[in-house]
């Protein structure tokens, strides 16, 4: 499973990736604004957006992409590692229910 994380803190990227690996999830993390967002996403199964550490346009792009591709999205206000783990649990459950 591959999940895109939008937002968060630069200093926590390694911690995010480690937490994802521990849960058996590959993470792509974009903490800064990315040009040509849809082409850089690639094949992801779900999205997590840390809404307190991301611009409104970036959040809107992620939501639009999610709706267009029918991928689950989890909007989370806080951007800590525990919040990421909880979001991953929710997304894993949602994806399993789809199957």
VENQUI-V223724 format. One record per residue. RES is the residue in three letters. OMEGA is omega in whole degrees, 0 to 359 (* if undefined). Layout:
BEGIN
RES,OMEGA ; RES,OMEGA
END
This chain:
BEGIN
UNK,180 ; UNK,183 ; UNK,176 ; UNK,175 ; UNK,179 ; UNK,182 ; UNK,182 ; UNK,183 ; UNK,180 ; UNK,185 ; UNK,180 ; UNK,184 ; UNK,180 ; UNK,179 ; UNK,177 ; UNK,182 ; UNK,179 ; UNK,179 ; UNK,177 ; UNK,179 ; UNK,179 ; UNK,181 ; UNK,179 ; UNK,182 ; UNK,174 ; UNK,181 ; UNK,165 ; UNK,186 ; UNK,174 ; UNK,179 ; UNK,180 ; UNK,180 ; UNK,182 ; UNK,176 ; UNK,181 ; UNK,185 ; UNK,185 ; UNK,182 ; UNK,181 ; UNK,182 ; UNK,182 ; UNK,183 ; UNK,177 ; UNK,180 ; UNK,183 ; UNK,180 ; UNK,171 ; UNK,178 ; UNK,174 ; UNK,191 ; UNK,180 ; UNK,182 ; UNK,180 ; UNK,180 ; UNK,178 ; UNK,178 ; UNK,179 ; UNK,177 ; UNK,180 ; UNK,177 ; UNK,181 ; UNK,180 ; UNK,179 ; UNK,178 ; UNK,180 ; UNK,180 ; UNK,182 ; UNK,184 ; UNK,181 ; UNK,177 ; UNK,177 ; UNK,179 ; UNK,179 ; UNK,178 ; UNK,185 ; UNK,183 ; UNK,181 ; UNK,187 ; UNK,178 ; UNK,180 ; UNK,178 ; UNK,177 ; UNK,178 ; UNK,180 ; UNK,178 ; UNK,179 ; UNK,179 ; UNK,177 ; UNK,180 ; UNK,181 ; UNK,178 ; UNK,179 ; UNK,180 ; UNK,180 ; UNK,178 ; UNK,180 ; UNK,179 ; UNK,185 ; UNK,*
END
